[in-house]
Amino acid sequence: MLQYEESGPSEIKPALEIKHSEYLQATTSENTRTTYESALRQFYKWGGSLPTDPKTITKYLLDNAERLNPNTLDIHLSALGYFHNNNHPSLANPARNAEVRMIMDGIRRVHGRPKRKAKALMLEDIAKLLKWQEKQPEGLKRRRDSALLLIGYFGAFRRSELVTISVEDISWEPEGILIRLPRSKTDQKGEGIYRAIARGTGNTCPINALRIWLSMSGITTGPVFRSINRWGHVGETPLRPSTVNDLLKKWGNACRFTFTPQLSSHSLRRGLSTSASKRNLNFVQIKKQGGWRSDATVHEYIEEGTHFVDNVSAVLTKDLYRIIHRGKAPEKTSERDRVDELRRKLRASERSRKRHAAALRQEREINKALTQKVVELETQLNRLNVYLASQENQIHEILDRTDFAAKEGEGSIPHSNAIHAMVSTRLDEIEAFFSEQMTRLISKIELSTANPTNSTVIFPNKGHTSLS
């Protein structure tokens, strides 16, 4: 354990010194303290002593620059700085010295290496692991391992979270389970975080796997995932976090994964987020399931999982092949390529179906609008016929009165000729008006066919007075 010197008021009583030390240590997680203690042991082993000074730290960095990863040296610097902050706050922190920081920056530039990342376990990999587990002899280890794998994967738990789950933290719901994490990397103050895991189907259901394990093991309180000795006895203490890594590597070797050395407990979290992103699931829900606070971290996982989705080079290489081998049959492709091609065709078919459905809906709307337009045009044509018939009736009445007056000798011939001329002119006007209206109706029908939403049809039933 890191040792802390008394840094508070001198009146602190010996009875409170233990609490004083405990609360200071509680400012960091147990994993962080363990890492810092290991770093300080290496510093002691090299020949350093505490408290130290910037020159000693600089020499330590120079001696280990080529041996240790710059990320490891960063952790050692943090451990030294943490020690001096908590044990010698009155002294200048040597780990934050300007020369020390410059030396560390130079080491990163010269010896920097890509960060090793855990291999993401995709759903296909989880399926292989489950099939392998099903072939193992029935027993406690098989049931524990199945529950550990499924709960760890679909809950996107860190290994420190997974091994500390207790029966008391689980709420059984009709839709699945809610697991309360008393403490997490992103919840150091113990406010509490919940992870929801939904029910599945058959042997892929994490809820069923957990129930079977708890039932067979007889665990009703305390840690859920525990060690099992060679005689098949379940222990009282939880699994160590490192055991999760060991189990994953053991399962990976059994399934002959080529990436087994890259497996760790982080493979479960990365696998869930990557598989979810490949299936276009909601970003907010992915972030929530894994308990991530940083969007950048989730985006990093998503980008790694979609490197070959709609990849530009995939399209261009096929086009290049067609250009070079124009008219030749394509070479045989792998099973994966054929599956990808079928998926592309399926997506294209879905897009085509959606376009067809939209066109069909539009066609129905057009037909409905056209039907309404034809009814409107027929109504206006009937009105036109009624109007023209009334005009013709008036003309016939005028002609009948004129002929009768001429026979009775009441009107003069010039007056009768004038009336006939006026009637003839009026007939010509009516014929021209009828022709104009019919032409307008026909043009409206054509316009309605081209643009069904245009429903403006004007019938000029005003402005033409009847003959008297």
Secondary structure, DSSP 8 states (H G I E B T S, - for coil): -------S-TT--HHHHHHHHHHHHTTS-HHHHHHHHHHHHHHHHHT--SS--HHHHHHHHHHHTTTS-HHHHHHHHHHHHHHHHHH-TTS--GGG-HHHHHHHHHHHHHH-----------HHHHHHHHHHHHTS-SSHHHHHHHHHHHHHHHTT--HHHHTT-BGGGEEEETTEEEEEESSBTTBTT---EEEEEE--SGGG-HHHHHHHHHHHHT--SSBSSEEE-TTS-EEEEE--HHHHHHHHHHHHHHTT-TTGGG--THHHHHHHHHHHHHTT--HHHHHHHHT---HHHHHHHHHHHTTTTT-HHHHHHHHHHHHHTTTS------HHHHHHHHHHHHHHHHHHHHHHHHHHHHHHHHHHHHHHHHHHHHHHHHHHHHHHHHHHHHHHHHHHHHHHHHHHT-S-HHHHHHHHHHHHHHHHHHHHHHHHHHHHHHHHHHHHHH-TT--------SS-----
